[in-house]
Amino acid sequence: MKELVEYIAKSLVDNPDEVEVRESEGERSTVLELKVAADDMGKVIGKQGKIAKAIRTLTKATAAKEGKRVAVEIVKEG
């Protein structure tokens, strides 16, 4: 799932080299922390958060197939 989020984010932003995804496993779920450049935050979040919601929906659907839970957090780099 980390690779999926990274691929989507790099496709959206102007600075793909600054995209970083950190994965941390919890007892019940996995947290994916997506870091992008400050200039690219709007592109990853989208109008009214629609792109961020779509990214979260895709990762949740992928995780559900594997019987897992996942949360995506978007963080500004810097």
mmCIF file as gemmi writes it, N, C-alpha and C atoms, coordinates in Angstrom:
data_model
loop_
_atom_site.group_PDB
_atom_site.id
_atom_site.type_symbol
_atom_site.label_atom_id
_atom_site.label_alt_id
_atom_site.label_comp_id
_atom_site.label_asym_id
_atom_site.label_entity_id
_atom_site.label_seq_id
_atom_site.pdbx_PDB_ins_code
_atom_site.Cartn_x
_atom_site.Cartn_y
_atom_site.Cartn_z
_atom_site.occupancy
_atom_site.B_iso_or_equiv
_atom_site.pdbx_formal_charge
_atom_site.auth_seq_id
_atom_site.auth_asym_id
_atom_site.pdbx_PDB_model_num
ATOM 1 N N . MET Axp A 1 ? 0.803 -1.191 0 1 0 ? 1 A 1
ATOM 2 C CA . MET Axp A 1 ? 0 0 0 1 0 ? 1 A 1
ATOM 3 C C . MET Axp A 1 ? 0.853 1.265 0 1 0 ? 1 A 1
ATOM 4 N N . LYS Axp A 2 ? 1.998 1.172 0.627 1 0 ? 2 A 1
ATOM 5 C CA . LYS Axp A 2 ? 2.921 2.306 0.647 1 0 ? 2 A 1
ATOM 6 C C . LYS Axp A 2 ? 3.274 2.715 -0.781 1 0 ? 2 A 1
ATOM 7 N N . GLU Axp A 3 ? 3.53 1.73 -1.614 1 0 ? 3 A 1
ATOM 8 C CA . GLU Axp A 3 ? 3.898 1.988 -3.007 1 0 ? 3 A 1
ATOM 9 C C . GLU Axp A 3 ? 2.751 2.634 -3.779 1 0 ? 3 A 1
ATOM 10 N N . LEU Axp A 4 ? 1.533 2.214 -3.481 1 0 ? 4 A 1
ATOM 11 C CA . LEU Axp A 4 ? 0.35 2.774 -4.14 1 0 ? 4 A 1
ATOM 12 C C . LEU Axp A 4 ? 0.21 4.263 -3.828 1 0 ? 4 A 1
ATOM 13 N N . VAL Axp A 5 ? 0.308 4.616 -2.561 1 0 ? 5 A 1
ATOM 14 C CA . VAL Axp A 5 ? 0.182 6.019 -2.149 1 0 ? 5 A 1
ATOM 15 C C . VAL Axp A 5 ? 1.307 6.847 -2.751 1 0 ? 5 A 1
ATOM 16 N N . GLU Axp A 6 ? 2.51 6.301 -2.737 1 0 ? 6 A 1
ATOM 17 C CA . GLU Axp A 6 ? 3.668 7.008 -3.297 1 0 ? 6 A 1
ATOM 18 C C . GLU Axp A 6 ? 3.492 7.246 -4.798 1 0 ? 6 A 1
ATOM 19 N N . TYR Axp A 7 ? 3.017 6.255 -5.514 1 0 ? 7 A 1
ATOM 20 C CA . TYR Axp A 7 ? 2.8 6.377 -6.954 1 0 ? 7 A 1
ATOM 21 C C . TYR Axp A 7 ? 1.759 7.447 -7.267 1 0 ? 7 A 1
ATOM 22 N N . ILE Axp A 8 ? 0.646 7.422 -6.542 1 0 ? 8 A 1
ATOM 23 C CA . ILE Axp A 8 ? -0.422 8.394 -6.776 1 0 ? 8 A 1
ATOM 24 C C . ILE Axp A 8 ? 0.08 9.808 -6.49 1 0 ? 8 A 1
ATOM 25 N N . ALA Axp A 9 ? 0.747 9.98 -5.361 1 0 ? 9 A 1
ATOM 26 C CA . ALA Axp A 9 ? 1.224 11.307 -4.966 1 0 ? 9 A 1
ATOM 27 C C . ALA Axp A 9 ? 2.246 11.851 -5.962 1 0 ? 9 A 1
ATOM 28 N N . LYS Axp A 10 ? 3.181 11.007 -6.39 1 0 ? 10 A 1
ATOM 29 C CA . LYS Axp A 10 ? 4.202 11.46 -7.344 1 0 ? 10 A 1
ATOM 30 C C . LYS Axp A 10 ? 3.582 11.846 -8.684 1 0 ? 10 A 1
ATOM 31 N N . SER Axp A 11 ? 2.469 11.217 -9.028 1 0 ? 11 A 1
ATOM 32 C CA . SER Axp A 11 ? 1.783 11.541 -10.274 1 0 ? 11 A 1
ATOM 33 C C . SER Axp A 11 ? 1.074 12.895 -10.21 1 0 ? 11 A 1
ATOM 34 N N . LEU Axp A 12 ? 0.741 13.337 -9.014 1 0 ? 12 A 1
ATOM 35 C CA . LEU Axp A 12 ? -0.034 14.562 -8.84 1 0 ? 12 A 1
ATOM 36 C C . LEU Axp A 12 ? 0.807 15.823 -8.661 1 0 ? 12 A 1
ATOM 37 N N . VAL Axp A 13 ? 1.971 15.698 -8.051 1 0 ? 13 A 1
ATOM 38 C CA . VAL Axp A 13 ? 2.733 16.874 -7.606 1 0 ? 13 A 1
ATOM 39 C C . VAL Axp A 13 ? 3.725 17.377 -8.655 1 0 ? 13 A 1
ATOM 40 N N . ASP Axp A 14 ? 4.212 18.617 -8.434 1 0 ? 14 A 1
ATOM 41 C CA . ASP Axp A 14 ? 5.242 19.206 -9.293 1 0 ? 14 A 1
ATOM 42 C C . ASP Axp A 14 ? 6.646 18.781 -8.871 1 0 ? 14 A 1
ATOM 43 N N . ASN Axp A 15 ? 6.806 18.414 -7.604 1 0 ? 15 A 1
ATOM 44 C CA . ASN Axp A 15 ? 8.109 18.016 -7.062 1 0 ? 15 A 1
ATOM 45 C C . ASN Axp A 15 ? 8.064 16.565 -6.589 1 0 ? 15 A 1
ATOM 46 N N . PRO Axp A 16 ? 8.073 15.6 -7.518 1 0 ? 16 A 1
ATOM 47 C CA . PRO Axp A 16 ? 7.945 14.199 -7.108 1 0 ? 16 A 1
ATOM 48 C C . PRO Axp A 16 ? 9.12 13.694 -6.269 1 0 ? 16 A 1
ATOM 49 N N . ASP Axp A 17 ? 10.276 14.365 -6.365 1 0 ? 17 A 1
ATOM 50 C CA . ASP Axp A 17 ? 11.43 13.938 -5.573 1 0 ? 17 A 1
ATOM 51 C C . ASP Axp A 17 ? 11.221 14.192 -4.082 1 0 ? 17 A 1
ATOM 52 N N . GLU Axp A 18 ? 10.312 15.089 -3.739 1 0 ? 18 A 1
ATOM 53 C CA . GLU Axp A 18 ? 10.086 15.439 -2.338 1 0 ? 18 A 1
ATOM 54 C C . GLU Axp A 18 ? 8.943 14.649 -1.702 1 0 ? 18 A 1
ATOM 55 N N . VAL Axp A 19 ? 8.377 13.717 -2.442 1 0 ? 19 A 1
ATOM 56 C CA . VAL Axp A 19 ? 7.308 12.872 -1.9 1 0 ? 19 A 1
ATOM 57 C C . VAL Axp A 19 ? 7.943 11.76 -1.068 1 0 ? 19 A 1
ATOM 58 N N . GLU Axp A 20 ? 7.417 11.605 0.138 1 0 ? 20 A 1
ATOM 59 C CA . GLU Axp A 20 ? 7.931 10.564 1.029 1 0 ? 20 A 1
ATOM 60 C C . GLU Axp A 20 ? 6.749 9.931 1.747 1 0 ? 20 A 1
ATOM 61 N N . VAL Axp A 21 ? 6.743 8.607 1.819 1 0 ? 21 A 1
ATOM 62 C CA . VAL Axp A 21 ? 5.684 7.894 2.515 1 0 ? 21 A 1
ATOM 63 C C . VAL Axp A 21 ? 6.318 7.029 3.595 1 0 ? 21 A 1
ATOM 64 N N . ARG Axp A 22 ? 5.874 7.256 4.827 1 0 ? 22 A 1
ATOM 65 C CA . ARG Axp A 22 ? 6.354 6.455 5.955 1 0 ? 22 A 1
ATOM 66 C C . ARG Axp A 22 ? 5.229 5.552 6.419 1 0 ? 22 A 1
ATOM 67 N N . GLU Axp A 23 ? 5.579 4.325 6.708 1 0 ? 23 A 1
ATOM 68 C CA . GLU Axp A 23 ? 4.59 3.335 7.127 1 0 ? 23 A 1
ATOM 69 C C . GLU Axp A 23 ? 4.882 2.917 8.559 1 0 ? 23 A 1
ATOM 70 N N . SER Axp A 24 ? 3.862 2.966 9.407 1 0 ? 24 A 1
ATOM 71 C CA . SER Axp A 24 ? 4.045 2.487 10.777 1 0 ? 24 A 1
ATOM 72 C C . SER Axp A 24 ? 2.916 1.517 11.11 1 0 ? 24 A 1
ATOM 73 N N . GLU Axp A 25 ? 3.307 0.364 11.567 1 0 ? 25 A 1
ATOM 74 C CA . GLU Axp A 25 ? 2.357 -0.699 11.882 1 0 ? 25 A 1
ATOM 75 C C . GLU Axp A 25 ? 1.894 -0.561 13.329 1 0 ? 25 A 1
ATOM 76 N N . GLY Axp A 26 ? 0.589 -0.637 13.52 1 0 ? 26 A 1
ATOM 77 C CA . GLY Axp A 26 ? 0.022 -0.659 14.857 1 0 ? 26 A 1
ATOM 78 C C . GLY Axp A 26 ? -0.534 -2.038 15.144 1 0 ? 26 A 1
ATOM 79 N N . GLU Axp A 27 ? -1.187 -2.181 16.277 1 0 ? 27 A 1
ATOM 80 C CA . GLU Axp A 27 ? -1.78 -3.476 16.623 1 0 ? 27 A 1
ATOM 81 C C . GLU Axp A 27 ? -2.878 -3.864 15.65 1 0 ? 27 A 1
ATOM 82 N N . ARG Axp A 28 ? -3.754 -2.897 15.355 1 0 ? 28 A 1
ATOM 83 C CA . ARG Axp A 28 ? -4.92 -3.198 14.524 1 0 ? 28 A 1
ATOM 84 C C . ARG Axp A 28 ? -4.86 -2.588 13.142 1 0 ? 28 A 1
ATOM 85 N N . SER Axp A 29 ? -4.017 -1.569 12.962 1 0 ? 29 A 1
ATOM 86 C CA . SER Axp A 29 ? -4.023 -0.892 11.668 1 0 ? 29 A 1
ATOM 87 C C . SER Axp A 29 ? -2.635 -0.384 11.296 1 0 ? 29 A 1
ATOM 88 N N . THR Axp A 30 ? -2.531 0.054 10.065 1 0 ? 30 A 1
ATOM 89 C CA . THR Axp A 30 ? -1.311 0.631 9.541 1 0 ? 30 A 1
ATOM 90 C C . THR Axp A 30 ? -1.566 2.111 9.259 1 0 ? 30 A 1
ATOM 91 N N . VAL Axp A 31 ? -0.59 2.943 9.604 1 0 ? 31 A 1
ATOM 92 C CA . VAL Axp A 31 ? -0.699 4.375 9.328 1 0 ? 31 A 1
ATOM 93 C C . VAL Axp A 31 ? 0.329 4.725 8.262 1 0 ? 31 A 1
ATOM 94 N N . LEU Axp A 32 ? -0.128 5.328 7.179 1 0 ? 32 A 1
ATOM 95 C CA . LEU Axp A 32 ? 0.745 5.801 6.118 1 0 ? 32 A 1
ATOM 96 C C . LEU Axp A 32 ? 0.81 7.31 6.208 1 0 ? 32 A 1
ATOM 97 N N . GLU Axp A 33 ? 2.017 7.838 6.413 1 0 ? 33 A 1
ATOM 98 C CA . GLU Axp A 33 ? 2.213 9.281 6.525 1 0 ? 33 A 1
ATOM 99 C C . GLU Axp A 33 ? 2.805 9.774 5.218 1 0 ? 33 A 1
ATOM 100 N N . LEU Axp A 34 ? 2.042 10.577 4.502 1 0 ? 34 A 1
ATOM 101 C CA . LEU Axp A 34 ? 2.452 11.109 3.206 1 0 ? 34 A 1
ATOM 102 C C . LEU Axp A 34 ? 2.983 12.518 3.383 1 0 ? 34 A 1
ATOM 103 N N . LYS Axp A 35 ? 4.262 12.717 3.046 1 0 ? 35 A 1
ATOM 104 C CA . LYS Axp A 35 ? 4.871 14.045 3.12 1 0 ? 35 A 1
ATOM 105 C C . LYS Axp A 35 ? 5.101 14.568 1.713 1 0 ? 35 A 1
ATOM 106 N N . VAL Axp A 36 ? 4.68 15.802 1.485 1 0 ? 36 A 1
ATOM 107 C CA . VAL Axp A 36 ? 4.9 16.464 0.192 1 0 ? 36 A 1
ATOM 108 C C . VAL Axp A 36 ? 5.407 17.873 0.458 1 0 ? 36 A 1
ATOM 109 N N . ALA Axp A 37 ? 5.971 18.492 -0.569 1 0 ? 37 A 1
ATOM 110 C CA . ALA Axp A 37 ? 6.445 19.866 -0.456 1 0 ? 37 A 1
ATOM 111 C C . ALA Axp A 37 ? 5.265 20.787 -0.168 1 0 ? 37 A 1
ATOM 112 N N . ALA Axp A 38 ? 5.545 21.897 0.508 1 0 ? 38 A 1
ATOM 113 C CA . ALA Axp A 38 ? 4.491 22.846 0.878 1 0 ? 38 A 1
ATOM 114 C C . ALA Axp A 38 ? 3.718 23.34 -0.35 1 0 ? 38 A 1
ATOM 115 N N . ASP Axp A 39 ? 4.422 23.536 -1.455 1 0 ? 39 A 1
ATOM 116 C CA . ASP Axp A 39 ? 3.774 24.012 -2.688 1 0 ? 39 A 1
ATOM 117 C C . ASP Axp A 39 ? 2.804 22.998 -3.276 1 0 ? 39 A 1
ATOM 118 N N . ASP Axp A 40 ? 2.984 21.722 -2.946 1 0 ? 40 A 1
ATOM 119 C CA . ASP Axp A 40 ? 2.177 20.657 -3.53 1 0 ? 40 A 1
ATOM 120 C C . ASP Axp A 40 ? 1.015 20.202 -2.649 1 0 ? 40 A 1
ATOM 121 N N . MET Axp A 41 ? 0.86 20.793 -1.49 1 0 ? 41 A 1
ATOM 122 C CA . MET Axp A 41 ? -0.214 20.372 -0.581 1 0 ? 41 A 1
ATOM 123 C C . MET Axp A 41 ? -1.59 20.478 -1.233 1 0 ? 41 A 1
ATOM 124 N N . GLY Axp A 42 ? -1.833 21.571 -1.926 1 0 ? 42 A 1
ATOM 125 C CA . GLY Axp A 42 ? -3.13 21.763 -2.571 1 0 ? 42 A 1
ATOM 126 C C . GLY Axp A 42 ? -3.427 20.721 -3.629 1 0 ? 42 A 1
ATOM 127 N N . LYS Axp A 43 ? -2.392 20.296 -4.332 1 0 ? 43 A 1
ATOM 128 C CA . LYS Axp A 43 ? -2.582 19.293 -5.392 1 0 ? 43 A 1
ATOM 129 C C . LYS Axp A 43 ? -2.932 17.929 -4.815 1 0 ? 43 A 1
ATOM 130 N N . VAL Axp A 44 ? -2.368 17.611 -3.656 1 0 ? 44 A 1
ATOM 131 C CA . VAL Axp A 44 ? -2.621 16.31 -3.031 1 0 ? 44 A 1
ATOM 132 C C . VAL Axp A 44 ? -3.957 16.305 -2.295 1 0 ? 44 A 1
ATOM 133 N N . ILE Axp A 45 ? -4.34 17.453 -1.741 1 0 ? 45 A 1
ATOM 134 C CA . ILE Axp A 45 ? -5.6 17.525 -1.002 1 0 ? 45 A 1
ATOM 135 C C . ILE Axp A 45 ? -6.775 17.751 -1.947 1 0 ? 45 A 1
ATOM 136 N N . GLY Axp A 46 ? -6.622 18.64 -2.909 1 0 ? 46 A 1
ATOM 137 C CA . GLY Axp A 46 ? -7.684 18.895 -3.875 1 0 ? 46 A 1
ATOM 138 C C . GLY Axp A 46 ? -8.766 19.812 -3.326 1 0 ? 46 A 1
ATOM 139 N N . LYS Axp A 47 ? -9.677 20.205 -4.199 1 0 ? 47 A 1
ATOM 140 C CA . LYS Axp A 47 ? -10.781 21.073 -3.779 1 0 ? 47 A 1
ATOM 141 C C . LYS Axp A 47 ? -11.68 20.323 -2.803 1 0 ? 47 A 1
ATOM 142 N N . GLN Axp A 48 ? -11.893 20.945 -1.672 1 0 ? 48 A 1
ATOM 143 C CA . GLN Axp A 48 ? -12.73 20.382 -0.603 1 0 ? 48 A 1
ATOM 144 C C . GLN Axp A 48 ? -12.255 18.995 -0.176 1 0 ? 48 A 1
ATOM 145 N N . GLY Axp A 49 ? -10.971 18.707 -0.373 1 0 ? 49 A 1
ATOM 146 C CA . GLY Axp A 49 ? -10.397 17.443 0.084 1 0 ? 49 A 1
ATOM 147 C C . GLY Axp A 49 ? -10.766 16.233 -0.744 1 0 ? 49 A 1
ATOM 148 N N . LYS Axp A 50 ? -11.224 16.455 -1.97 1 0 ? 50 A 1
ATOM 149 C CA . LYS Axp A 50 ? -11.697 15.338 -2.786 1 0 ? 50 A 1
ATOM 150 C C . LYS Axp A 50 ? -10.581 14.384 -3.198 1 0 ? 50 A 1
ATOM 151 N N . ILE Axp A 51 ? -9.414 14.906 -3.529 1 0 ? 51 A 1
ATOM 152 C CA . ILE Axp A 51 ? -8.314 14.029 -3.942 1 0 ? 51 A 1
ATOM 153 C C . ILE Axp A 51 ? -7.794 13.24 -2.739 1 0 ? 51 A 1
ATOM 154 N N . ALA Axp A 52 ? -7.655 13.91 -1.596 1 0 ? 52 A 1
ATOM 155 C CA . ALA Axp A 52 ? -7.222 13.218 -0.378 1 0 ? 52 A 1
ATOM 156 C C . ALA Axp A 52 ? -8.209 12.103 -0.023 1 0 ? 52 A 1
ATOM 157 N N . LYS Axp A 53 ? -9.482 12.389 -0.154 1 0 ? 53 A 1
ATOM 158 C CA . LYS Axp A 53 ? -10.507 11.38 0.14 1 0 ? 53 A 1
ATOM 159 C C . LYS Axp A 53 ? -10.4 10.202 -0.829 1 0 ? 53 A 1
ATOM 160 N N . ALA Axp A 54 ? -10.131 10.492 -2.099 1 0 ? 54 A 1
ATOM 161 C CA . ALA Axp A 54 ? -9.989 9.426 -3.095 1 0 ? 54 A 1
ATOM 162 C C . ALA Axp A 54 ? -8.771 8.546 -2.788 1 0 ? 54 A 1
ATOM 163 N N . ILE Axp A 55 ? -7.665 9.178 -2.38 1 0 ? 55 A 1
ATOM 164 C CA . ILE Axp A 55 ? -6.468 8.408 -2.01 1 0 ? 55 A 1
ATOM 165 C C . ILE Axp A 55 ? -6.785 7.5 -0.831 1 0 ? 55 A 1
ATOM 166 N N . ARG Axp A 56 ? -7.473 8.048 0.16 1 0 ? 56 A 1
ATOM 167 C CA . ARG Axp A 56 ? -7.837 7.25 1.341 1 0 ? 56 A 1
ATOM 168 C C . ARG Axp A 56 ? -8.779 6.103 0.974 1 0 ? 56 A 1
ATOM 169 N N . THR Axp A 57 ? -9.715 6.365 0.068 1 0 ? 57 A 1
ATOM 170 C CA . THR Axp A 57 ? -10.664 5.334 -0.352 1 0 ? 57 A 1
ATOM 171 C C . THR Axp A 57 ? -9.948 4.186 -1.063 1 0 ? 57 A 1
ATOM 172 N N . LEU Axp A 58 ? -9.023 4.54 -1.955 1 0 ? 58 A 1
ATOM 173 C CA . LEU Axp A 58 ? -8.263 3.502 -2.668 1 0 ? 58 A 1
ATOM 174 C C . LEU Axp A 58 ? -7.431 2.644 -1.717 1 0 ? 58 A 1
ATOM 175 N N . THR Axp A 59 ? -6.764 3.284 -0.771 1 0 ? 59 A 1
ATOM 176 C CA . THR Axp A 59 ? -5.932 2.514 0.158 1 0 ? 59 A 1
ATOM 177 C C . THR Axp A 59 ? -6.781 1.657 1.082 1 0 ? 59 A 1
ATOM 178 N N . LYS Axp A 60 ? -7.927 2.174 1.506 1 0 ? 60 A 1
ATOM 179 C CA . LYS Axp A 60 ? -8.812 1.375 2.369 1 0 ? 60 A 1
ATOM 180 C C . LYS Axp A 60 ? -9.361 0.17 1.621 1 0 ? 60 A 1
ATOM 181 N N . ALA Axp A 61 ? -9.697 0.353 0.347 1 0 ? 61 A 1
ATOM 182 C CA . ALA Axp A 61 ? -10.214 -0.76 -0.454 1 0 ? 61 A 1
ATOM 183 C C . ALA Axp A 61 ? -9.131 -1.824 -0.655 1 0 ? 61 A 1
ATOM 184 N N . THR Axp A 62 ? -7.911 -1.381 -0.913 1 0 ? 62 A 1
ATOM 185 C CA . THR Axp A 62 ? -6.801 -2.312 -1.094 1 0 ? 62 A 1
ATOM 186 C C . THR Axp A 62 ? -6.517 -3.058 0.211 1 0 ? 62 A 1
ATOM 187 N N . ALA Axp A 63 ? -6.549 -2.343 1.315 1 0 ? 63 A 1
ATOM 188 C CA . ALA Axp A 63 ? -6.296 -2.965 2.619 1 0 ? 63 A 1
ATOM 189 C C . ALA Axp A 63 ? -7.401 -3.951 2.98 1 0 ? 63 A 1
ATOM 190 N N . ALA Axp A 64 ? -8.634 -3.611 2.649 1 0 ? 64 A 1
ATOM 191 C CA . ALA Axp A 64 ? -9.756 -4.492 2.97 1 0 ? 64 A 1
ATOM 192 C C . ALA Axp A 64 ? -9.63 -5.834 2.262 1 0 ? 64 A 1
ATOM 193 N N . LYS Axp A 65 ? -9.105 -5.809 1.045 1 0 ? 65 A 1
ATOM 194 C CA . LYS Axp A 65 ? -8.887 -7.065 0.313 1 0 ? 65 A 1
ATOM 195 C C . LYS Axp A 65 ? -7.916 -7.97 1.062 1 0 ? 65 A 1
ATOM 196 N N . GLU Axp A 66 ? -6.965 -7.357 1.763 1 0 ? 66 A 1
ATOM 197 C CA . GLU Axp A 66 ? -5.963 -8.113 2.507 1 0 ? 66 A 1
ATOM 198 C C . GLU Axp A 66 ? -6.383 -8.331 3.959 1 0 ? 66 A 1
ATOM 199 N N . GLY Axp A 67 ? -7.568 -7.866 4.321 1 0 ? 67 A 1
ATOM 200 C CA . GLY Axp A 67 ? -8.061 -8.029 5.682 1 0 ? 67 A 1
ATOM 201 C C . GLY Axp A 67 ? -7.37 -7.117 6.677 1 0 ? 67 A 1
ATOM 202 N N . LYS Axp A 68 ? -6.918 -5.96 6.233 1 0 ? 68 A 1
ATOM 203 C CA . LYS Axp A 68 ? -6.203 -5.02 7.096 1 0 ? 68 A 1
ATOM 204 C C . LYS Axp A 68 ? -6.939 -3.696 7.162 1 0 ? 68 A 1
ATOM 205 N N . ARG Axp A 69 ? -6.489 -2.838 8.067 1 0 ? 69 A 1
ATOM 206 C CA . ARG Axp A 69 ? -7.003 -1.477 8.159 1 0 ? 69 A 1
ATOM 207 C C . ARG Axp A 69 ? -5.852 -0.52 7.921 1 0 ? 69 A 1
ATOM 208 N N . VAL Axp A 70 ? -6.161 0.583 7.268 1 0 ? 70 A 1
ATOM 209 C CA . VAL Axp A 70 ? -5.11 1.551 6.959 1 0 ? 70 A 1
ATOM 210 C C . VAL Axp A 70 ? -5.662 2.972 7.085 1 0 ? 70 A 1
ATOM 211 N N . ALA Axp A 71 ? -4.788 3.88 7.526 1 0 ? 71 A 1
ATOM 212 C CA . ALA Axp A 71 ? -5.147 5.301 7.602 1 0 ? 71 A 1
ATOM 213 C C . ALA Axp A 71 ? -4.054 6.083 6.883 1 0 ? 71 A 1
ATOM 214 N N . VAL Axp A 72 ? -4.446 7.103 6.126 1 0 ? 72 A 1
ATOM 215 C CA . VAL Axp A 72 ? -3.488 7.948 5.405 1 0 ? 72 A 1
ATOM 216 C C . VAL Axp A 72 ? -3.517 9.336 6.015 1 0 ? 72 A 1
ATOM 217 N N . GLU Axp A 73 ? -2.344 9.806 6.426 1 0 ? 73 A 1
ATOM 218 C CA . GLU Axp A 73 ? -2.207 11.158 6.959 1 0 ? 73 A 1
ATOM 219 C C . GLU Axp A 73 ? -1.337 11.955 6.006 1 0 ? 73 A 1
ATOM 220 N N . ILE Axp A 74 ? -1.743 13.172 5.677 1 0 ? 74 A 1
ATOM 221 C CA . ILE Axp A 74 ? -0.995 14.02 4.764 1 0 ? 74 A 1
ATOM 222 C C . ILE Axp A 74 ? -0.317 15.114 5.572 1 0 ? 74 A 1
ATOM 223 N N . VAL Axp A 75 ? 1.015 15.198 5.427 1 0 ? 75 A 1
ATOM 224 C CA . VAL Axp A 75 ? 1.826 16.111 6.224 1 0 ? 75 A 1
ATOM 225 C C . VAL Axp A 75 ? 2.639 17.014 5.317 1 0 ? 75 A 1
ATOM 226 N N . LYS Axp A 76 ? 2.761 18.289 5.679 1 0 ? 76 A 1
ATOM 227 C CA . LYS Axp A 76 ? 3.576 19.226 4.916 1 0 ? 76 A 1
ATOM 228 C C . LYS Axp A 76 ? 5.033 19.055 5.313 1 0 ? 76 A 1
ATOM 229 N N . GLU Axp A 77 ? 5.904 18.958 4.331 1 0 ? 77 A 1
ATOM 230 C CA . GLU Axp A 77 ? 7.333 18.802 4.588 1 0 ? 77 A 1
ATOM 231 C C . GLU Axp A 77 ? 7.916 20.131 5.032 1 0 ? 77 A 1
ATOM 232 N N . GLY Axp A 78 ? 8.851 20.061 5.952 1 0 ? 78 A 1
ATOM 233 C CA . GLY Axp A 78 ? 9.522 21.271 6.373 1 0 ? 78 A 1
ATOM 234 C C . GLY Axp A 78 ? 9.335 21.625 7.767 1 0 ? 78 A 1
